[in-house]
């Protein structure tokens, strides 16, 4: 057990309203440092300079979707083991299973509880990383 704290989260989401809610939840409430990217291409380009502890990513985005973005990030050695949490409105069991097969430590359904999210991500981090 490393006991390393969750501090930096890469958040990839194309919807501005959801980005705003997530910023308030994770930065203001949770005290996390957040890098918000509006699409997968930006996330792949900016993530190496940010070195996140965790990746929180929307599944359905135009262009490069969440799974394709995670695959691109995983090809970089520095992100090969970074915990990934997908956020999606499609939470049917077969979709959740598919996302877990891609290496997700969890899948959060939209809409999500913004007040509970920081604590939930911290608990995920503690159970999967520490």
N, CA, C and O atoms as a GROMACS GRO file, in nm:
protein
  520
    1UNK      N    1   0.084  -0.120   0.000
    1UNK     CA    2   0.000   0.000   0.000
    1UNK      C    3   0.087   0.125   0.000
    1UNK      O    4   0.170   0.145   0.088
    2UNK      N    5   0.065   0.207  -0.100
    2UNK     CA    6   0.149   0.326  -0.111
    2UNK      C    7   0.096   0.441  -0.025
    2UNK      O    8   0.175   0.524   0.021
    3UNK      N    9  -0.034   0.448  -0.004
    3UNK     CA   10  -0.091   0.556   0.074
    3UNK      C   11  -0.091   0.689   0.001
    3UNK      O   12  -0.114   0.794   0.062
    4UNK      N   13  -0.063   0.685  -0.131
    4UNK     CA   14  -0.058   0.807  -0.211
    4UNK      C   15  -0.199   0.865  -0.225
    4UNK      O   16  -0.294   0.791  -0.251
    5UNK      N   17  -0.212   0.995  -0.209
    5UNK     CA   18  -0.342   1.062  -0.215
    5UNK      C   19  -0.383   1.089  -0.360
    5UNK      O   20  -0.300   1.111  -0.447
    6UNK      N   21  -0.513   1.086  -0.382
    6UNK     CA   22  -0.569   1.126  -0.511
    6UNK      C   23  -0.570   1.279  -0.514
    6UNK      O   24  -0.633   1.343  -0.430
    7UNK      N   25  -0.500   1.337  -0.612
    7UNK     CA   26  -0.491   1.482  -0.619
    7UNK      C   27  -0.532   1.538  -0.756
    7UNK      O   28  -0.605   1.636  -0.764
    8UNK      N   29  -0.483   1.474  -0.863
    8UNK     CA   30  -0.499   1.530  -0.997
    8UNK      C   31  -0.588   1.440  -1.082
    8UNK      O   32  -0.562   1.320  -1.096
    9UNK      N   33  -0.692   1.499  -1.139
    9UNK     CA   34  -0.787   1.425  -1.221
    9UNK      C   35  -0.796   1.488  -1.359
    9UNK      O   36  -0.818   1.609  -1.372
   10UNK      N   37  -0.780   1.406  -1.462
   10UNK     CA   38  -0.806   1.447  -1.599
   10UNK      C   39  -0.953   1.416  -1.624
   10UNK      O   40  -0.995   1.302  -1.613
   11UNK      N   41  -1.030   1.519  -1.659
   11UNK     CA   42  -1.173   1.503  -1.685
   11UNK      C   43  -1.200   1.538  -1.830
   11UNK      O   44  -1.169   1.648  -1.875
   12UNK      N   45  -1.258   1.443  -1.904
   12UNK     CA   46  -1.284   1.463  -2.046
   12UNK      C   47  -1.435   1.456  -2.068
   12UNK      O   48  -1.497   1.352  -2.045
   13UNK      N   49  -1.492   1.567  -2.115
   13UNK     CA   50  -1.637   1.579  -2.132
   13UNK      C   51  -1.664   1.687  -2.236
   13UNK      O   52  -1.605   1.795  -2.230
   14UNK      N   53  -1.753   1.659  -2.331
   14UNK     CA   54  -1.781   1.756  -2.436
   14UNK      C   55  -1.892   1.853  -2.402
   14UNK      O   56  -1.904   1.957  -2.467
   15UNK      N   57  -1.974   1.824  -2.302
   15UNK     CA   58  -2.085   1.913  -2.267
   15UNK      C   59  -2.043   2.015  -2.161
   15UNK      O   60  -2.004   1.979  -2.050
   16UNK      N   61  -2.051   2.142  -2.198
   16UNK     CA   62  -2.006   2.252  -2.112
   16UNK      C   63  -2.080   2.256  -1.978
   16UNK      O   64  -2.019   2.280  -1.874
   17UNK      N   65  -2.211   2.234  -1.980
   17UNK     CA   66  -2.289   2.238  -1.855
   17UNK      C   67  -2.241   2.132  -1.756
   17UNK      O   68  -2.231   2.158  -1.636
   18UNK      N   69  -2.211   2.013  -1.807
   18UNK     CA   70  -2.163   1.906  -1.719
   18UNK      C   71  -2.022   1.937  -1.671
   18UNK      O   72  -1.987   1.908  -1.556
   19UNK      N   73  -1.940   1.997  -1.757
   19UNK     CA   74  -1.806   2.041  -1.715
   19UNK      C   75  -1.815   2.136  -1.597
   19UNK      O   76  -1.739   2.125  -1.501
   20UNK      N   77  -1.909   2.229  -1.604
   20UNK     CA   78  -1.926   2.330  -1.498
   20UNK      C   79  -1.963   2.264  -1.366
   20UNK      O   80  -1.906   2.295  -1.262
   21UNK      N   81  -2.059   2.172  -1.370
   21UNK     CA   82  -2.101   2.100  -1.249
   21UNK      C   83  -1.984   2.020  -1.194
   21UNK      O   84  -1.961   2.017  -1.073
   22UNK      N   85  -1.909   1.955  -1.282
   22UNK     CA   86  -1.797   1.872  -1.239
   22UNK      C   87  -1.687   1.957  -1.176
   22UNK      O   88  -1.626   1.917  -1.077
   23UNK      N   89  -1.661   2.074  -1.233
   23UNK     CA   90  -1.560   2.164  -1.174
   23UNK      C   91  -1.599   2.202  -1.031
   23UNK      O   92  -1.516   2.197  -0.940
   24UNK      N   93  -1.725   2.240  -1.013
   24UNK     CA   94  -1.771   2.278  -0.878
   24UNK      C   95  -1.759   2.160  -0.783
   24UNK      O   96  -1.715   2.175  -0.669
   25UNK      N   97  -1.798   2.043  -0.829
   25UNK     CA   98  -1.795   1.924  -0.746
   25UNK      C   99  -1.653   1.884  -0.708
   25UNK      O  100  -1.622   1.867  -0.590
   26UNK      N  101  -1.567   1.870  -0.807
   26UNK     CA  102  -1.435   1.814  -0.781
   26UNK      C  103  -1.332   1.916  -0.734
   26UNK      O  104  -1.248   1.884  -0.650
   27UNK      N  105  -1.338   2.038  -0.787
   27UNK     CA  106  -1.242   2.139  -0.743
   27UNK      C  107  -1.285   2.205  -0.612
   27UNK      O  108  -1.209   2.208  -0.516
   28UNK      N  109  -1.406   2.256  -0.610
   28UNK     CA  110  -1.451   2.332  -0.493
   28UNK      C  111  -1.482   2.240  -0.375
   28UNK      O  112  -1.436   2.265  -0.263
   29UNK      N  113  -1.558   2.134  -0.400
   29UNK     CA  114  -1.599   2.044  -0.293
   29UNK      C  115  -1.489   1.945  -0.257
   29UNK      O  116  -1.459   1.922  -0.140
   30UNK      N  117  -1.429   1.885  -0.360
   30UNK     CA  118  -1.332   1.779  -0.336
   30UNK      C  119  -1.190   1.825  -0.318
   30UNK      O  120  -1.108   1.752  -0.262
   31UNK      N  121  -1.159   1.947  -0.363
   31UNK     CA  122  -1.024   1.999  -0.350
   31UNK      C  123  -0.923   1.937  -0.447
   31UNK      O  124  -0.802   1.946  -0.426
   32UNK      N  125  -0.973   1.873  -0.552
   32UNK     CA  126  -0.885   1.811  -0.650
   32UNK      C  127  -0.837   1.914  -0.752
   32UNK      O  128  -0.904   2.014  -0.777
   33UNK      N  129  -0.720   1.888  -0.810
   33UNK     CA  130  -0.672   1.967  -0.923
   33UNK      C  131  -0.726   1.899  -1.047
   33UNK      O  132  -0.704   1.780  -1.068
   34UNK      N  133  -0.796   1.975  -1.130
   34UNK     CA  134  -0.867   1.920  -1.244
   34UNK      C  135  -0.815   1.979  -1.374
   34UNK      O  136  -0.798   2.100  -1.386
   35UNK      N  137  -0.789   1.892  -1.471
   35UNK     CA  138  -0.764   1.936  -1.608
   35UNK      C  139  -0.885   1.893  -1.687
   35UNK      O  140  -0.912   1.773  -1.700
   36UNK      N  141  -0.960   1.989  -1.740
   36UNK     CA  142  -1.080   1.959  -1.816
   36UNK      C  143  -1.050   1.972  -1.964
   36UNK      O  144  -0.999   2.074  -2.010
   37UNK      N  145  -1.081   1.868  -2.038
   37UNK     CA  146  -1.065   1.868  -2.184
   37UNK      C  147  -1.202   1.841  -2.246
   37UNK      O  148  -1.279   1.761  -2.195
   38UNK      N  149  -1.230   1.910  -2.356
   38UNK     CA  150  -1.360   1.899  -2.421
   38UNK      C  151  -1.370   1.785  -2.521
   38UNK      O  152  -1.478   1.754  -2.570
   39UNK      N  153  -1.256   1.723  -2.553
   39UNK     CA  154  -1.259   1.610  -2.646
   39UNK      C  155  -1.137   1.522  -2.626
   39UNK      O  156  -1.042   1.557  -2.556
   40UNK      N  157  -1.142   1.407  -2.689
   40UNK     CA  158  -1.036   1.310  -2.673
   40UNK      C  159  -0.902   1.355  -2.726
   40UNK      O  160  -0.798   1.327  -2.667
   41UNK      N  161  -0.904   1.426  -2.839
   41UNK     CA  162  -0.778   1.473  -2.898
   41UNK      C  163  -0.705   1.568  -2.802
   41UNK      O  164  -0.583   1.557  -2.784
   42UNK      N  165  -0.779   1.660  -2.741
   42UNK     CA  166  -0.718   1.752  -2.644
   42UNK      C  167  -0.664   1.675  -2.523
   42UNK      O  168  -0.556   1.707  -2.472
   43UNK      N  169  -0.739   1.575  -2.478
   43UNK     CA  170  -0.695   1.496  -2.362
   43UNK      C  171  -0.563   1.425  -2.391
   43UNK      O  172  -0.473   1.424  -2.307
   44UNK      N  173  -0.552   1.365  -2.509
   44UNK     CA  174  -0.430   1.293  -2.546
   44UNK      C  175  -0.313   1.391  -2.557
   44UNK      O  176  -0.200   1.358  -2.520
   45UNK      N  177  -0.341   1.511  -2.607
   45UNK     CA  178  -0.235   1.611  -2.623
   45UNK      C  179  -0.192   1.672  -2.489
   45UNK      O  180  -0.073   1.697  -2.468
   46UNK      N  181  -0.287   1.696  -2.398
   46UNK     CA  182  -0.256   1.768  -2.274
   46UNK      C  183  -0.222   1.679  -2.154
   46UNK      O  184  -0.155   1.725  -2.062
   47UNK      N  185  -0.266   1.555  -2.155
   47UNK     CA  186  -0.245   1.468  -2.039
   47UNK      C  187  -0.098   1.450  -2.000
   47UNK      O  188  -0.068   1.453  -1.881
   48UNK      N  189  -0.006   1.432  -2.095
   48UNK     CA  190   0.133   1.412  -2.053
   48UNK      C  191   0.191   1.529  -1.972
   48UNK      O  192   0.277   1.507  -1.886
   49UNK      N  193   0.147   1.650  -1.997
   49UNK     CA  194   0.195   1.765  -1.922
   49UNK      C  195   0.128   1.781  -1.788
   49UNK      O  196   0.173   1.859  -1.704
   50UNK      N  197   0.020   1.708  -1.766
   50UNK     CA  198  -0.057   1.719  -1.643
   50UNK      C  199  -0.032   1.601  -1.549
   50UNK      O  200  -0.040   1.616  -1.427
   51UNK      N  201  -0.002   1.487  -1.604
   51UNK     CA  202   0.019   1.361  -1.530
   51UNK      C  203  -0.087   1.337  -1.421
   51UNK      O  204  -0.059   1.347  -1.302
   52UNK      N  205  -0.209   1.304  -1.464
   52UNK     CA  206  -0.318   1.282  -1.368
   52UNK      C  207  -0.300   1.153  -1.288
   52UNK      O  208  -0.236   1.058  -1.333
   53UNK      N  209  -0.359   1.154  -1.169
   53UNK     CA  210  -0.365   1.033  -1.088
   53UNK      C  211  -0.478   0.942  -1.135
   53UNK      O  212  -0.471   0.820  -1.124
   54UNK      N  213  -0.584   1.006  -1.188
   54UNK     CA  214  -0.704   0.933  -1.232
   54UNK      C  215  -0.759   1.001  -1.358
   54UNK      O  216  -0.743   1.122  -1.376
   55UNK      N  217  -0.823   0.921  -1.443
   55UNK     CA  218  -0.889   0.973  -1.563
   55UNK      C  219  -1.038   0.949  -1.547
   55UNK      O  220  -1.082   0.836  -1.527
   56UNK      N  221  -1.115   1.056  -1.556
   56UNK     CA  222  -1.260   1.052  -1.550
   56UNK      C  223  -1.309   1.096  -1.686
   56UNK      O  224  -1.282   1.209  -1.727
   57UNK      N  225  -1.382   1.009  -1.757
   57UNK     CA  226  -1.408   1.038  -1.898
   57UNK      C  227  -1.547   0.996  -1.942
   57UNK      O  228  -1.597   0.889  -1.907
   58UNK      N  229  -1.609   1.083  -2.020
   58UNK     CA  230  -1.739   1.056  -2.080
   58UNK      C  231  -1.721   0.949  -2.188
   58UNK      O  232  -1.619   0.946  -2.256
   59UNK      N  233  -1.819   0.864  -2.204
   59UNK     CA  234  -1.811   0.759  -2.305
   59UNK      C  235  -1.843   0.815  -2.443
   59UNK      O  236  -1.768   0.794  -2.538
   60UNK      N  237  -1.955   0.886  -2.455
   60UNK     CA  238  -2.002   0.932  -2.586
   60UNK      C  239  -1.961   1.078  -2.611
   60UNK      O  240  -2.015   1.170  -2.550
   61UNK      N  241  -1.866   1.094  -2.702
   61UNK     CA  242  -1.822   1.227  -2.742
   61UNK      C  243  -1.803   1.224  -2.893
   61UNK      O  244  -1.768   1.120  -2.949
   62UNK      N  245  -1.824   1.338  -2.960
   62UNK     CA  246  -1.801   1.340  -3.104
   62UNK      C  247  -1.652   1.325  -3.136
   62UNK      O  248  -1.566   1.364  -3.057
   63UNK      N  249  -1.624   1.270  -3.250
   63UNK     CA  250  -1.485   1.251  -3.291
   63UNK      C  251  -1.428   1.130  -3.220
   63UNK      O  252  -1.467   1.017  -3.249
   64UNK      N  253  -1.337   1.154  -3.130
   64UNK     CA  254  -1.273   1.046  -3.054
   64UNK      C  255  -1.354   1.024  -2.926
   64UNK      O  256  -1.354   1.108  -2.836
   65UNK      N  257  -1.424   0.909  -2.918
   65UNK     CA  258  -1.506   0.883  -2.800
   65UNK      C  259  -1.420   0.841  -2.680
   65UNK      O  260  -1.298   0.830  -2.691
   66UNK      N  261  -1.485   0.819  -2.567
   66UNK     CA  262  -1.413   0.785  -2.445
   66UNK      C  263  -1.326   0.660  -2.457
   66UNK      O  264  -1.207   0.665  -2.424
   67UNK      N  265  -1.381   0.548  -2.504
   67UNK     CA  266  -1.299   0.428  -2.518
   67UNK      C  267  -1.178   0.448  -2.611
   67UNK      O  268  -1.070   0.398  -2.582
   68UNK      N  269  -1.196   0.519  -2.722
   68UNK     CA  270  -1.084   0.544  -2.813
   68UNK      C  271  -0.979   0.634  -2.746
   68UNK      O  272  -0.859   0.615  -2.765
   69UNK      N  273  -1.024   0.731  -2.667
   69UNK     CA  274  -0.933   0.820  -2.596
   69UNK      C  275  -0.852   0.741  -2.493
   69UNK      O  276  -0.730   0.759  -2.482
   70UNK      N  277  -0.919   0.655  -2.419
   70UNK     CA  278  -0.849   0.573  -2.319
   70UNK      C  279  -0.748   0.482  -2.389
   70UNK      O  280  -0.636   0.464  -2.340
   71UNK      N  281  -0.785   0.424  -2.502
   71UNK     CA  282  -0.692   0.338  -2.575
   71UNK      C  283  -0.568   0.416  -2.618
   71UNK      O  284  -0.456   0.367  -2.608
   72UNK      N  285  -0.589   0.539  -2.665
   72UNK     CA  286  -0.476   0.623  -2.707
   72UNK      C  287  -0.387   0.659  -2.587
   72UNK      O  288  -0.265   0.658  -2.598
   73UNK      N  289  -0.448   0.689  -2.474
   73UNK     CA  290  -0.371   0.722  -2.353
   73UNK      C  291  -0.296   0.599  -2.303
   73UNK      O  292  -0.182   0.610  -2.258
   74UNK      N  293  -0.358   0.483  -2.310
   74UNK     CA  294  -0.295   0.359  -2.262
   74UNK      C  295  -0.171   0.323  -2.344
   74UNK      O  296  -0.081   0.255  -2.294
   75UNK      N  297  -0.165   0.369  -2.469
   75UNK     CA  298  -0.047   0.343  -2.552
   75UNK      C  299   0.074   0.422  -2.505
   75UNK      O  300   0.187   0.393  -2.545
   76UNK      N  301   0.052   0.521  -2.419
   76UNK     CA  302   0.162   0.595  -2.358
   76UNK      C  303   0.198   0.525  -2.227
   76UNK      O  304   0.111   0.504  -2.142
   77UNK      N  305   0.323   0.490  -2.211
   77UNK     CA  306   0.366   0.416  -2.092
   77UNK      C  307   0.322   0.483  -1.962
   77UNK      O  308   0.285   0.414  -1.866
   78UNK      N  309   0.326   0.615  -1.958
   78UNK     CA  310   0.294   0.686  -1.834
   78UNK      C  311   0.148   0.670  -1.790
   78UNK      O  312   0.114   0.696  -1.675
   79UNK      N  313   0.061   0.626  -1.884
   79UNK     CA  314  -0.082   0.609  -1.851
   79UNK      C  315  -0.127   0.464  -1.858
   79UNK      O  316  -0.246   0.436  -1.850
   80UNK      N  317  -0.033   0.373  -1.871
   80UNK     CA  318  -0.067   0.231  -1.886
   80UNK      C  319  -0.146   0.178  -1.766
   80UNK      O  320  -0.229   0.088  -1.782
   81UNK      N  321  -0.121   0.232  -1.648
   81UNK     CA  322  -0.188   0.182  -1.527
   81UNK      C  323  -0.271   0.288  -1.456
   81UNK      O  324  -0.318   0.264  -1.345
   82UNK      N  325  -0.290   0.405  -1.518
   82UNK     CA  326  -0.369   0.511  -1.454
   82UNK      C  327  -0.515   0.466  -1.442
   82UNK      O  328  -0.574   0.425  -1.542
   83UNK      N  329  -0.573   0.472  -1.323
   83UNK     CA  330  -0.712   0.432  -1.306
   83UNK      C  331  -0.806   0.518  -1.392
   83UNK      O  332  -0.792   0.640  -1.400
   84UNK      N  333  -0.902   0.449  -1.456
   84UNK     CA  334  -1.000   0.514  -1.543
   84UNK      C  335  -1.139   0.488  -1.490
   84UNK      O  336  -1.174   0.376  -1.454
   85UNK      N  337  -1.219   0.596  -1.486
   85UNK     CA  338  -1.360   0.586  -1.451
   85UNK      C  339  -1.438   0.648  -1.566
   85UNK      O  340  -1.419   0.765  -1.599
   86UNK      N  341  -1.526   0.568  -1.626
   86UNK     CA  342  -1.611   0.619  -1.734
   86UNK      C  343  -1.739   0.676  -1.675
   86UNK      O  344  -1.788   0.630  -1.572
   87UNK      N  345  -1.793   0.778  -1.742
   87UNK     CA  346  -1.923   0.836  -1.706
   87UNK      C  347  -2.012   0.821  -1.830
   87UNK      O  348  -1.972   0.859  -1.940
   88UNK      N  349  -2.131   0.766  -1.810
   88UNK     CA  350  -2.219   0.743  -1.925
   88UNK      C  351  -2.366   0.738  -1.884
   88UNK      O  352  -2.400   0.709  -1.770
   89UNK      N  353  -2.450   0.768  -1.980
   89UNK     CA  354  -2.594   0.754  -1.959
   89UNK      C  355  -2.637   0.610  -1.992
   89UNK      O  356  -2.746   0.567  -1.954
   90UNK      N  357  -2.552   0.538  -2.063
   90UNK     CA  358  -2.581   0.399  -2.102
   90UNK      C  359  -2.522   0.304  -1.999
   90UNK      O  360  -2.404   0.269  -2.007
   91UNK      N  361  -2.602   0.263  -1.904
   91UNK     CA  362  -2.550   0.178  -1.797
   91UNK      C  363  -2.610   0.037  -1.802
   91UNK      O  364  -2.623  -0.028  -1.698
   92UNK      N  365  -2.645  -0.009  -1.921
   92UNK     CA  366  -2.692  -0.147  -1.933
   92UNK      C  367  -2.575  -0.240  -1.898
   92UNK      O  368  -2.460  -0.207  -1.924
   93UNK      N  369  -2.605  -0.355  -1.838
   93UNK     CA  370  -2.500  -0.445  -1.792
   93UNK      C  371  -2.395  -0.479  -1.900
   93UNK      O  372  -2.276  -0.484  -1.869
   94UNK      N  373  -2.437  -0.501  -2.023
   94UNK     CA  374  -2.340  -0.536  -2.127
   94UNK      C  375  -2.248  -0.418  -2.159
   94UNK      O  376  -2.131  -0.439  -2.192
   95UNK      N  377  -2.298  -0.296  -2.151
   95UNK     CA  378  -2.214  -0.178  -2.176
   95UNK      C  379  -2.114  -0.159  -2.062
   95UNK      O  380  -1.996  -0.130  -2.085
   96UNK      N  381  -2.160  -0.174  -1.939
   96UNK     CA  382  -2.072  -0.163  -1.823
   96UNK      C  383  -1.963  -0.270  -1.830
   96UNK      O  384  -1.846  -0.242  -1.804
   97UNK      N  385  -2.000  -0.391  -1.867
   97UNK     CA  386  -1.903  -0.500  -1.879
   97UNK      C  387  -1.799  -0.467  -1.986
   97UNK      O  388  -1.680  -0.493  -1.967
   98UNK      N  389  -1.843  -0.410  -2.098
   98UNK     CA  390  -1.751  -0.373  -2.206
   98UNK      C  391  -1.651  -0.267  -2.157
   98UNK      O  392  -1.532  -0.276  -2.187
   99UNK      N  393  -1.699  -0.169  -2.083
   99UNK     CA  394  -1.611  -0.063  -2.033
   99UNK      C  395  -1.513  -0.117  -1.929
   99UNK      O  396  -1.398  -0.073  -1.922
  100UNK      N  397  -1.557  -0.211  -1.849
  100UNK     CA  398  -1.467  -0.274  -1.752
  100UNK      C  399  -1.360  -0.356  -1.824
  100UNK      O  400  -1.245  -0.361  -1.780
  101UNK      N  401  -1.397  -0.419  -1.934
  101UNK     CA  402  -1.299  -0.494  -2.014
  101UNK      C  403  -1.192  -0.402  -2.071
  101UNK      O  404  -1.079  -0.445  -2.096
  102UNK      N  405  -1.228  -0.276  -2.090
  102UNK     CA  406  -1.131  -0.177  -2.140
  102UNK      C  407  -1.040  -0.127  -2.027
  102UNK      O  408  -0.950  -0.047  -2.051
  103UNK      N  409  -1.064  -0.175  -1.906
  103UNK     CA  410  -0.977  -0.140  -1.794
  103UNK      C  411  -1.035  -0.040  -1.696
  103UNK      O  412  -0.963   0.007  -1.608
  104UNK      N  413  -1.162  -0.008  -1.708
  104UNK     CA  414  -1.223   0.088  -1.614
  104UNK      C  415  -1.232   0.026  -1.475
  104UNK      O  416  -1.267  -0.091  -1.460
  105UNK      N  417  -1.201   0.106  -1.373
  105UNK     CA  418  -1.219   0.059  -1.236
  105UNK      C  419  -1.364   0.077  -1.193
  105UNK      O  420  -1.410   0.013  -1.098
  106UNK      N  421  -1.437   0.165  -1.264
  106UNK     CA  422  -1.580   0.180  -1.238
  106UNK      C  423  -1.645   0.257  -1.352
  106UNK      O  424  -1.579   0.318  -1.436
  107UNK      N  425  -1.779   0.252  -1.352
  107UNK     CA  426  -1.860   0.325  -1.448
  107UNK      C  427  -1.967   0.399  -1.369
  107UNK      O  428  -2.043   0.337  -1.294
  108UNK      N  429  -1.972   0.530  -1.384
  108UNK     CA  430  -2.067   0.615  -1.314
  108UNK      C  431  -2.176   0.654  -1.411
  108UNK      O  432  -2.149   0.694  -1.524
  109UNK      N  433  -2.301   0.643  -1.367
  109UNK     CA  434  -2.413   0.677  -1.455
  109UNK      C  435  -2.448   0.824  -1.447
  109UNK      O  436  -2.439   0.888  -1.342
  110UNK      N  437  -2.488   0.877  -1.562
  110UNK     CA  438  -2.543   1.013  -1.569
  110UNK      C  439  -2.693   1.000  -1.555
  110UNK      O  440  -2.751   0.907  -1.612
  111UNK      N  441  -2.758   1.087  -1.482
  111UNK     CA  442  -2.699   1.194  -1.402
  111UNK      C  443  -2.633   1.136  -1.277
  111UNK      O  444  -2.672   1.029  -1.228
  112UNK      N  445  -2.534   1.208  -1.226
  112UNK     CA  446  -2.461   1.164  -1.108
  112UNK      C  447  -2.485   1.263  -0.994
  112UNK      O  448  -2.531   1.375  -1.017
  113UNK      N  449  -2.455   1.221  -0.873
  113UNK     CA  450  -2.472   1.304  -0.755
  113UNK      C  451  -2.344   1.387  -0.735
  113UNK      O  452  -2.244   1.336  -0.685
  114UNK      N  453  -2.348   1.513  -0.775
  114UNK     CA  454  -2.230   1.599  -0.770
  114UNK      C  455  -2.178   1.618  -0.628
  114UNK      O  456  -2.057   1.634  -0.608
  115UNK      N  457  -2.266   1.616  -0.530
  115UNK     CA  458  -2.224   1.634  -0.391
  115UNK      C  459  -2.148   1.511  -0.339
  115UNK      O  460  -2.055   1.524  -0.258
  116UNK      N  461  -2.186   1.394  -0.384
  116UNK     CA  462  -2.125   1.270  -0.335
  116UNK      C  463  -2.005   1.227  -0.419
  116UNK      O  464  -1.926   1.142  -0.376
  117UNK      N  465  -1.989   1.283  -0.538
  117UNK     CA  466  -1.885   1.237  -0.631
  117UNK      C  467  -1.743   1.246  -0.576
  117UNK      O  468  -1.668   1.148  -0.590
  118UNK      N  469  -1.700   1.357  -0.515
  118UNK     CA  470  -1.562   1.361  -0.465
  118UNK      C  471  -1.530   1.248  -0.366
  118UNK      O  472  -1.425   1.184  -0.376
  119UNK      N  473  -1.620   1.224  -0.274
  119UNK     CA  474  -1.599   1.116  -0.177
  119UNK      C  475  -1.599   0.980  -0.243
  119UNK      O  476  -1.523   0.891  -0.203
  120UNK      N  477  -1.684   0.963  -0.342
  120UNK     CA  478  -1.692   0.836  -0.413
  120UNK      C  479  -1.562   0.809  -0.490
  120UNK      O  480  -1.508   0.698  -0.485
  121UNK      N  481  -1.511   0.910  -0.560
  121UNK     CA  482  -1.385   0.892  -0.633
  121UNK      C  483  -1.270   0.864  -0.537
  121UNK      O  484  -1.182   0.783  -0.568
  122UNK      N  485  -1.269   0.931  -0.422
  122UNK     CA  486  -1.165   0.906  -0.322
  122UNK      C  487  -1.173   0.762  -0.272
  122UNK      O  488  -1.070   0.697  -0.255
  123UNK      N  489  -1.294   0.713  -0.248
  123UNK     CA  490  -1.311   0.575  -0.203
  123UNK      C  491  -1.265   0.476  -0.309
  123UNK      O  492  -1.201   0.375  -0.278
  124UNK      N  493  -1.298   0.504  -0.436
  124UNK     CA  494  -1.251   0.419  -0.546
  124UNK      C  495  -1.098   0.415  -0.548
  124UNK      O  496  -1.036   0.309  -0.559
  125UNK      N  497  -1.039   0.533  -0.537
  125UNK     CA  498  -0.893   0.544  -0.537
  125UNK      C  499  -0.834   0.461  -0.422
  125UNK      O  500  -0.740   0.383  -0.442
  126UNK      N  501  -0.889   0.478  -0.305
  126UNK     CA  502  -0.837   0.406  -0.188
  126UNK      C  503  -0.850   0.255  -0.204
  126UNK      O  504  -0.761   0.181  -0.161
  127UNK      N  505  -0.958   0.208  -0.265
  127UNK     CA  506  -0.977   0.064  -0.277
  127UNK      C  507  -0.901   0.003  -0.394
  127UNK      O  508  -0.870  -0.116  -0.392
  128UNK      N  509  -0.870   0.081  -0.497
  128UNK     CA  510  -0.803   0.026  -0.615
  128UNK      C  511  -0.655   0.057  -0.622
  128UNK      O  512  -0.580  -0.017  -0.686
  129UNK      N  513  -0.611   0.163  -0.559
  129UNK     CA  514  -0.472   0.205  -0.572
  129UNK      C  515  -0.394   0.182  -0.443
  129UNK      O  516  -0.280   0.135  -0.446
  130UNK      N  517  -0.454   0.216  -0.332
  130UNK     CA  518  -0.381   0.207  -0.204
  130UNK      C  519  -0.405   0.074  -0.134
  130UNK      O  520  -0.351   0.051  -0.026
   0.00000   0.00000   0.00000
